[in-house]
């Protein structure tokens, strides 16, 4: 056959096709950069002897960086609440009616999931896959019930980026199967702490599936199991107790990531506040009738991005570190997670140091507020929930004029990212006009956005008209949860996204005013962000006009905040007037099947010739001093195998030899802050595992060893794959004092 040659035109067209394919992949990989925002209101609290990160106004952890308004909840549990064997039945705890207070149950369970070969959720940075673990992730559940059992509420703080709709629907379905109507869509809140260092892969809408590089059923099931187990433990441990509330400012740990956007709000409104971030922390103190600690939930607006987008270790970031410190203090003598009972810039020398500095500041303030809490929370419990089609909400701007929300769409500035997660292409923030080049690529690949959606989102220039894309599944949610639970004079608003600082303030004031107008005065309203379903950001109408990252990521258009204020006021009114039963249920969200499988395949693990899994390749030095790092390298296997095999509950232990008992005692594990587990992926199934122990000042002199626990995937010809456990132990080494 004659050799085929190409004309210049044909060569150019082939080159253009390759370019467009590459650009498409790059563009889709940008689809989810939830780096921060003006002050994400995320929960920061949930300390079992529980710390839950972000609360009011959707307070978010801003890790010295962004100050989004979503509050993250930090949860901490105390000794009697956490380590309970799995619940196999659902006995109703005994209820005593002759006491003043509530029945309180707290529970914590591991929900870490996959720690290798999976994208980390938050920055949407291609190649930022998990390669080990810094700290484990936990679900912390709090159940509060009235003494006669007539009403109860559940708040769950989870060390993940955000709660996906699929995750919530699956949890609710399993709760119904086990508990009947006891725990329902209206009285259960699932809230993510918004760490950007947890595994992705648990979403069902196409934008997030692409950002996650597929749906990981392994991680999804582990998260569901952990959440349910924490609720089961809390349910079993319920006992009479009291709840106290306290408030106070935390200084020096936030910045507003988008001060220019904040300045677009009316000067008269800004003049009412001393800062462009929300510095208030709200703490709930839970004790039994003897005054002994049960748990703590704190809400504080901060963005957990101290661990920046160069990180590859699964961890709970600064809000998780705050929980870790509180739980260690309240559970002395127990290992982390085994007791009985949050490119970011930070103040430290590196991201690990910054995480500790910011987490410690939150921990210290939560500890102080907890200790001084004296205002008791009393009164009935109530809850209200609706599913709402956020693409079609009529918003009353005043008594005569209305506006509507839009089908979802992402603007150009979305692809630019933010200071804690800059986009990879040449997009810039603040764009109010499109670009012919990118518009053409979008139109050729995805089709043109309709005039209706373009008009609805103005002045946002639409980069991706996600609300008009439905293959293989809808790209963004239409149906969204709105929910409030109240404990006496405390109202927790469950926000399905991230509010900016001023958005959170407006919603909080509106809900307070609604309660007051119906006789419920002096309500404390916390905004708990990243709850139930994720819908990116929510800016004020004025901030939306500037079209920076947060505004471009406000997917339901310029009147999104007004719609939420209207919807949450309606819930507050229903609770205050005892008309919750009259609320419409709303359209139930979908649960999709056949989601895109992960892009990284499962392969068989192999050990080098003459070696076995767990063999020591590089031992520790014979002697160390405190402050140094003991390091051991083992023959490894893919850690993701361990997410589906629970033979071992940790990847590592550091153990000290006790001469008096002639035994080895565990002093820390992979949930401890001073340990790090790195997995180094090689070719053809070969890999190494490195365990580091950053020897703390508190380490006692003596003889130590490091152990590694793993699972390898084995598959013989014509046989199904099997997962086998193994372990390795280092030679002993000595720690001496300076």
N, C-alpha and C positions, 0 to 999 in steps of 0.2 A: 504494500500500500504506500502511496506517495506520502511524503511527510507533510503534515498540515501546517500551514503558516497562517498568522493572524494579521489583519490590517491594523492600522493605528487606531481606527474607530473601535474595532472589536476588542483590542487590547485595553483601551480606555474603559469600555463598558464592563469588561471582566473586572478590571481594577475597581471600578465604581461599585460593582456588586459585592466584591469582597469587603470594601470599605463600609458599605451600608450594613452588611451583616455584622461586622465588628462593632460598628456604632450602635446597632440595635442591642447587642449584648451589653455594651457599656451603659447604654441608656436605661435598660431594664434593671441593671444592677444598682442604679441610683435610686430606684423607686422607693427606698425606705431609709431615710437618714433621720432617725429620731434623736438627734444628738441633744438638743436642749431646747430652750426657748426662753422666752423672756422670763421665766420664773415658773417653772412647771409646778403646779400644785400637785404634788404627789404625796402619798402618805409616807410618813417617815416613822411610822410607829408600828409597833406590834411586837412588843418585847414579851416573850413568853418567859417567865419571868421572863417576857416577850416583847420585842421591840418592833414596831411597825413603822415604816418610813413614810411619809407624806400624808397630810391630811387635808385641810381646808382648801377651798378654792382651788382644789386641785393643786395642792402644793407639791412642788417638785423639788427634788434635791438638786440644788445647783452647784454642787461641788465647786465652789470657787469659781464658778464659771458661768453658768447660766442661771438665771433666776427665773425659772418658769413658775407659773403659779400653781402648778398642781402639787398638792401636798402628798408626800409619800409617808406611809405609815411604818413606823419601826415597832416591831413587836418583841417583847421579851417575856419569857415564861419563867416561872419559878419552879423550885424543886419538885413539887409534887405533881406537876402537870405533864411533863413531857414523856418520859420513857415508860410507856406502857405497852404490853404485848398487844398484837393486833386483835381488834375486836371482832368476834365471830357472831355475837348476838347484839340485840339492841334493847337491853333492859332499860326501862325508864328509871332514872335516879329518883330516890324518895324525895317527896316534896313536903316541906314543913311550912305551914301557913302562918305561924305565929312569930314572925321575925320581920324586922324592918330592913329591907335590902333586896338583893336579887340572888338567884341561883347563878353561879358563875362556873364555867368550865373552860380550861385552856389546854391546848394540845399542840405539840410540834412534831413534824415528821419530815424526813428527807424527801426532796423532790429534785435532786440534782440532775438526773438523767444523763445524757451522753456528754462526755468530756473530751471527745476527739472526733475528727472527721465530720464536724458539723459547724455551720456558720454561727458566729456569736451575734445575738439579736440586739440591734441598736444603731450601730454606725453604718450598717449596710456596706461595709468595705469588702470588696472582692479579695479573697485570700485570707481574711481574718477568721480563720477556722480555729476551733478549740484544739489545743495541743497539751492538755493537762489541767491541773486543778490547783487553785490557791486556797479556796475555802468551799465547803459544801453549801448547797442551797436548801432552804427550808420553807415549808408552809407552816404558818402559825395561826391557829384558829382560836377564836374567842366566842363562847356562847354565853349569852345573858338571858335569863328567864325570870318572869315574875314569880313570886313565891307560890302562887297557886297553879303555876304551869300554864296559865291561859294564853300568854304571849311570850315569844322568845325571838331573839335576833342572833345572827351569826355574822361575824366579821373575820375574814381570812386575809392575812397579809402574806404574800408569796414572793420569794426572792427570784423573780423573773422580770423580764423587760416590761411586760404588760400582759393583761389577761386577754386571751383571744376569745372570740364568740364561740368557737368550737369547743374550747376548753370549758367554758361556763356551761354550755348546753350538755356536755357529757357529764360533768359533775352533778348538775341538777337532775339529770336522768337517773344516775346511780343513787343519789340521795333519795329520790322518790321510791326506787325499787327497794331500798333498805328501810327507810323510815316513814314511808307513806307521805302524808301531808305535813309532817312535822317541820321539815326544812324545805323551803320553796323559793321560787324566783323572787318573791317580794321580800323575804326576810333573810336572805343569804347574800352578802356582798363578797365578791372576790376582787382583791386589789393587788396589783403588781407594784413592787418597790422601784421598778424601772432601772435595775442594774443593766448596764450595756455589756455585761460580761457573762450573761447566761446563754444557754443554748437556744437556737431558733428552731424552726421546723414544726411548730404546733399550731399553725394558722390554716385557714381554709380559703380566704379570699386571695385572688391571683396576685395582687400587688405584693402581699406579704409572703406568699409561697415563693415567688420569684426572688424576693429579697433574702429568703431563708435558704435558697438553693434547693427547694423541695420540701416535702412533708415527711417528717420523721415520726413514724408511729411508735418507734422505740422510746423517744423522748416524750412524746405526747402521753403515752400510757403511764410512764413513770411519773409525770407531773400529776396526772389525774389521780393515780394511786396515792401519791404523797398528800395531796390536798384532802382526799377522802379520809386518809388515815389520821390526819391532824384533827379533822372534825370528829371522827370516831373517838379519839382519845379525849377531846374536850367534852364530848357528850357523856362519856363514862365517868369523867372526873368532876362532874358538876357538884358544887357544894354551896351552902349558904354563905353569903359574903356581902361586902359593901364596895361601892365604887366612888372614888373621889376624883375631882377634876382640878387641874391647875394650868396656868398659862404663864408664859414669859418669853422674852426675846432671846434669840441666839445671834450674836454678832460675829462678823469676821469670817464667815464661811460661804457667803454668796456674792455673786455679782449678777447684774442683769445683762444677759447675753445680747440684747438688742435695745440699748437705751434710746436709739433714734426712734424706734417704733413707739416706745413708751411715751416719748415727748409729743407724739401726735395726739395724745389724749388731751382733753381740755385743761388749760392751766388751772382753772378753778377747781377741777377735780384732783389734779396732782398736788395742789397746795394743801390738801387735807391730809397728806401723808408725808412722813419724814424721809422716806426712802423709795427707790424704784424696785425694791424687793420686799417680799413679805417675810419679816423676821420672826414672827410669832410662832412659838411651839405650843401645842396643846397636848397635855398629858392626861391619860386616864390611869388611875391607880386602882388596882383590884386586890382586895385582901379578904381573908375569911373572917368569921365572926370573932376570932381571937386576935385579929390584927396581923396575922402572918401573911406574907406576900403570896399572891397568886399570879399576877401578871401585870403588864404595863403596855399601853398603846400610846405612842406619841406620833403626832402629825406635824410635819415641818416641810416647808417648800424648798426643796433643793434638788439639783439634777445629779444623779449618781454617774458621773463621768470622770471621776478622779482617775480611774483606770482607763487610759486613753485607747485610741484605735490601733495602737501597736501591740496591745496586750493579746495574748493567746491562752491565758489561764482562766478557767471558769471561776467566778467569784461573785460575791454579793456587793462589792464596792463599798462606798463610805457608809451608807445607811446600814448595810449588813455588818460592817465593822462596829458600828454603834451598838447594834443588837448583840453582837459577839461579846463585847466588853461587859454589857449589863448582865448577860446570861452567865458569863464566867464568874462575875462578882457574886451573883445571887446563888450560884451552884458550885461553891468552892469544893474542891476535891473530886469533881467529875470532869471527864473529858468533854470537849465541845460536842454538842448534839447527843450526848449520852447521859445527861443529867436526869435525875428522877423528877422530876417535877414537870447601799446606794453606788482636733488633738487638744484633750483637756489640759489646762494649765492649773497648777495648784501651788500651795505654799511650800511644798516639800522639795527635796533634792531629786526625787523621781516619783513616778505615779504610785508606787507602793507607800512611800513616805507621805505623799499628799493625802492618800486615802486614810491613812492612820491619823493624821493631824485633824482632818475635817470630821472623820468619824468620832474621834475622841472628844472634839468640841461638842458634838451633838449628844454623845453619851453623857458627858459631864453635866450638861444643862438638863437633860432628861432626868438624870439622877437627882439633881438638886430640886427640880420641880416635883418629882415623885416624893422625895423626903418631906417636902413642906406642904404637900396637898392636904387641904383640910375641908374644902367645900364638897359636901357629899352630893352625889347625883341621886335624886329620888324621883319617883313618879312612874307612870305606866310606860310600857314599851309599845312601839307601833312601827309599822312599815308600809310603804307604798311603792308600787312598781308599775311601769308601763313599757311595752314595746312600741316604738314610734317610727314611722317612715320619715326619716330626716330629710328625704329628698323632696318632701311635699308638705312642709309645715307653713301654714299661714301665720305671719307674725304681725301683731297689731303694734304699729309704731306709735300711734296715738289713737284718740277716739274716732278718728275719721280715715286714717291712712293705714294701709297694710302693705306688706312685702312678703316674699316667699323664699324659702330655702331652695337650694339647687341640687341637681344630680352631682355626684362627686366629681371633682377634677383637681389636678395638681398644677400649680403654676410654675413658671420658669425658675423662680428663685428657690423653689424646692430642690432643684438639682444642684444649686450652688452650695447647699449645706450651710454650716455655721462655724463659728470659731472652734467648737469642740468636735467638729467632724466635717471638714471642708470637702466639697464635691470634687470628683476627679476630672471633670471636663471644664471647658471655658465658660461656665455659667457664673453670673454674678448676682448678688442679692439686689433687691430694689427694682427689678425689671417690671415695667408696666406695659411693655410692648413685646410682641413675639419676634422670632427670628426666622426669615424666609428659609434658611438652610434647614434648621431643625423642624420647622413646620412641614416642609416638603418630605423629609424622612418620615415623620410621624404619619402624614397623610398616606404615603405609599405603603407603609407597613400596617398601620392600625386603622386607617380610614380617617376622614375629616370629622372634626367635632361639629356638631350642629350649631346653627346660628342661635338657637334657643339657649344652649349651655354656655356659649361664648357671651351672650348678652347677660345672662344671669350672674356670671362670675365677675363681670367688670368691676374694677379695673384690672383684674388678674388676667394676664395673657396665658392661655391654657397650653401647657406642655403635653399633658396626658388627660384625655377626657374619659377617665376611668368609669364614670357612671354610665357611659354608653358602650362599654366593652364587656362582653359576657362569655368569652371563650378563653380557656375551657370552662371557667366558672366566672361569675361576676368579680370584677377587680377590686371593688370596695363594697362595704356593707351599706345597704339601704336602711335596714331595720336595726335600730339602736336601743339599748336599755337606758331608761332614766329611773332612778331609784333613790329613796330616802328612807333611812331607819332612824328612829328617835329613841333615846333613853332619857326619859324625864325631860330635862331642859337642854339636852344635847341632841343635835341633829347632824347625822352623817350623810352628806350628799355624795352619791357614787357617780363620778364623772367618767364618761367613756372616752377619755382623751387627755390632752394636756392644755390647761388654761394658762394664759399669760397672767402676769401679776394683776393688772387692772381688770382683766376678765374675771378672775377669781374674786376680787373685791366687789365687783358689781353683783355677781351672782349671790355671794354671801349676804350682802346687804338686802337684796331683793327677797331672799328666802326668809331672813330675819323679819323683814317688814310684813311679809305675808302671814307668818305665824302670829306676829303681834296684832295684826288687824283682826284676828279671830280669837283673841284672848290669851294666846300663849306668848307672854312677855319674856324678854331677856333670854331668848334662846341663844345658845352658843352653836354656831354653824361651822362645821369643818368640811372642807372640800377634799375628798379623797379621790385622787386621780388614778387613771389607768385601770379603771374598774370595768369588768364584765365584757367589754368589747372595745377594740382600739380604733380610733378615728382620727389619728394625728392631733393637730393643734386647733385651738379655739382662741382667736384674737378678738379684740374689740372692733367695732365698725371703723373707728378712726385708724387703728393700727393696720387694719386690712388695706387701707388706701395706700400705705407705703410699700406693700408687697415685698417685705423681706421674707426670710425663710419661713417663719411661723405663719404669716399671712398666706403665703403661697401654699402652705400645707393645711390651711383651713378649708377642708374639702367640700363643705356644704354651702359655701358662698359667704358674702359679706354680712348676712343677717344670722349667721350661725349662733352667735352668743345670745342675741335677742330671743331666738327660738328656744334655746336651753333655759334661759331665765323664765320665759313664759311657761315652759313645761314643768320646771321644778317648783315654780310658784303654785301651779295647779296641784302638784303632789302635796306640798305643804298645806294648802287649804284643805285638801281631803283628810289629812291627818288631824288638823286642828278642829275640823267640824265633824269628825267621826263619820265621814262619808267615803272612806276608802273602798268600801264594797261597791260603790257606784262607779268607780273608775273603769273605763274600758280596758280590756286586756291588751288590745292592740294586735297588729299582725305578727304572728310568730316567725322568728327568723329561720332560715334554711339550715340544713346540715348536709353538706355535700359529700358525695362519695367519689372514689377514684381520683384522689389528688395526686399531683406530680410526685414521683418518688425521688428520694435524694439523688443528687448528681454523683456523689462519691459512693462507689460500689463496695459491697462487702467482699473481702478477699481472705484467703487462708493465711494464718500467721505461720511464720517459719523461724526457727532458731538457727544460728550459724552451725556449720558442721562441727561436731564435737562438743556442742553446747546444748543446754536445755533452758527452757523458760525459767527466769528467776535467778540464773547464774550471775555471780558478781563479775562484771567486766573491769570495774575500777573501784577498789575499796576506799574507805575513808582513811585519812591519815591516822597514825597511831595516837595523836594527842591534839586537843583543841583547847582554846580558852573561850570564856564567854565573849559574845560579840562576833566570833568567827562563824564560818559556815562549814558544816560537815556535809560532804557530798559523796554519794555512792551511785554508780552507774550499773544497771542490771540489764541482762537480756530481757527485752520486753515483748509485749503483744498489744494489739490495739485496745485501748481502754474502753472503746465503745462496746466491746463484748460484755463488759461488766455491768452495763445498764440493764441487761436482760437476764442476768444471773446474779442472785444475791447471796452467793456463798460467802463472800466477804463484804463487810459494810464499810471498808476503807481501802484506799490504795496503798497506804503506808502506816507504819507506826514507828515511833522512836521509843525505845525501851531502856530502862535503867536496871542494872543488876542490883538486887537487894541481898546482901550477904546473910542477913539474919534469917531470911526465909528461903535462901538459895533459889530464888526465882527471879524472873524478869518482869518488871512492872511497866505498863505503858504510861508514858508521860505526855505524849501528844500523838495526834493522828492527822488525817488529811483535812479535817475541819479546823485545825489549829492555824492561827495566823503565821506562826513561825516556821511552818513547813511549806514546801513547794514541790509539786510533782510535775515534771516535764516529760512529755512523750516525744521521741524523735523518730519520725517515720522514714524508713529506708525504702529500698527497692524490693520487689517480689516478696512482700510480706515480712521482711526483716525490719526490726525496730529495736530501739534502746529506750530505757526508762531511767531518768535521773531523779533521785530524791535528794532534796536539800533540807537541811535543818539549820535555820538561822538561830544559833544558840543564844537564848535570852539571858539577861542579867540574873534572872531568878533561878537559872539552872543550878542544881546542886552538883558539886564535884563527885566524880565516880566513874564507873564503867558503863558504857552505853553500846547499843547496836541499833541498826536501822533495818526494818523489814519491808518488803514489797509484796503486795498481793495483786494478782491479776487473773485474767481469763484469756485463753487463746482459742481461736476458731480453727477447727480441724475438719477436713472433709476428704473422705476416701472416695475413690472412683465409684460412681453409681450409687453412692450412699448420701443421705442428707447430712448437712453440716451439724456438728456438735460443738458445744462450748465447754471447755474444760478449765477447771480452776488450777492455779499453781501459786507458789509463793517462793520468795527468796530472802535470805538473811545475810547481812554483812558481817564480816569479822568485827569483833569488839574493838572499841576505841575508848580513850579516856578523856574526860573533861576535867580541867584543873582550874583553880582560881588564879586570878592575876597576882 
